[in-house]
Amino acid sequence: MIEARMSEPLPFTDLSDAAIDWQVLLHSGNASAADRARYQRWRGLSAEHLAAAEEAEALWGDIGQTQAAAQLPPAPRRRQWGSAIAAALLLAVVGYVGWQQAPGLLADYHTSIGERRTVTLEDGSRVTLNSASAFSVNYTRERRSVSLREGEALFEPAADPRPFVVDSAGEAVQGSGAVFSVRREGGTTAVVVAQGEARIGERLVQASPDALAQTAWQRGKLIFNGRPLREVIAELERYQHGRILISDSQLGAMEVSGVFDLNDPHGLLRTLEQRYALKVTYLPWLAVLY
């Protein structure tokens, strides 16, 4: 099974990264008048600066539309968790300990939990690995093949007559002239094209307007726009050791929006506590939200 996001292209530049950083600062509650003035000067440096700023502002505006609804006081819910959840915690730890070493066993390159790494292949292609990810390389005279064994990676193929193909969970993604990310979760592969176009089987996938948000992990950020808390927590778990459990399904369905710093994953839980009136109980290797 494969899913792909397709639409108009989005510039994939360092200016886009800087523009997102500005939005994080300006909406952090710590921005001074001098910071805002510096942003306006930065915004006006060139047409490219302005375009990057407008894209980041639009992205933040989309996030803000769901922020108010997400911050409504949650409906009363049970705040008790007993033997059933305790048993789930034990199973979670056992599963986690067994899984965490698996991705790199047969791979040429891999990252541990919380690590992000960029490697340059023999032809000059660049691959940025996300947390707990792994891939192998098989270059021949006719084809440049990469097998994504686990996790997620951003690919920037170098110019070469040979096709550049990423194999993931039985799917083949070809993107010789593109910049694209591939994420593998079990039998599912998700592709986000940030620049150019890629081919998935017989389908052509063009650059996505939300590529900046979808690939924010490589810039050390997570961006959510109305995502259920259970999905936010599942995403956060990819970047830190241990497990995070939610006490009930009603809480897991609560929508969350915002930009979060991957360099401080525990800070995301603190932000959730403050913004959404949650409680977090910390145990060895575990955190429980209720």
HELIX and SHEET records of a PDB file:
HELIX    1   1 ASP A   14  LEU A   26  1                                  13    
HELIX    2   2 ALA A   33  ARG A   43  1                                  11    
HELIX    3   3 ALA A   47  ALA A   70  1                                  24    
HELIX    4   4 SER A   83  TRP A   99  1                                  17    
HELIX    5   5 ALA A  211  GLN A  214  1                                   4    
HELIX    6   6 ALA A  216  ARG A  219  5                                   4    
HELIX    7   7 LEU A  229  GLU A  237  1                                   9    
HELIX    8   8 SER A  249  GLY A  252  1                                   4    
HELIX    9   9 PRO A  265  TYR A  276  1                                  12    
SHEET    1   A 6 ILE A   2  ARG A   5  0                                        
SHEET    2   A 6 THR A 188  GLN A 195  1                                        
SHEET    3   A 6 VAL A 179  GLU A 185 -1                                        
SHEET    4   A 6 ARG A 144  GLU A 156 -1                                        
SHEET    5   A 6 ARG A 126  LEU A 129 -1                                        
SHEET    6   A 6 ARG A 117  THR A 120 -1                                        
SHEET    1   B 6 ILE A   2  ARG A   5  0                                        
SHEET    2   B 6 THR A 188  GLN A 195  1                                        
SHEET    3   B 6 VAL A 179  GLU A 185 -1                                        
SHEET    4   B 6 ARG A 144  GLU A 156 -1                                        
SHEET    5   B 6 ALA A 134  TYR A 139 -1                                        
SHEET    6   B 6 TYR A 109  HIS A 110 -1                                        
SHEET    1   C 8 ILE A   2  ARG A   5  0                                        
SHEET    2   C 8 THR A 188  GLN A 195  1                                        
SHEET    3   C 8 VAL A 179  GLU A 185 -1                                        
SHEET    4   C 8 ARG A 144  GLU A 156 -1                                        
SHEET    5   C 8 PHE A 164  SER A 168  1                                        
SHEET    6   C 8 GLU A 171  GLN A 174 -1                                        
SHEET    7   C 8 GLU A 197  ILE A 200 -1                                        
SHEET    8   C 8 ARG A 203  GLN A 206 -1                                        
SHEET    1   D 2 LYS A 221  PRO A 228  0                                        
SHEET    2   D 2 GLU A 255  ASP A 261 -1                                        
SHEET    1   E 3 ARG A 243  ILE A 246  0                                        
SHEET    2   E 3 LEU A 286  LEU A 289  1                                        
SHEET    3   E 3 VAL A 280  LEU A 283 -1                                        
END                                                                             
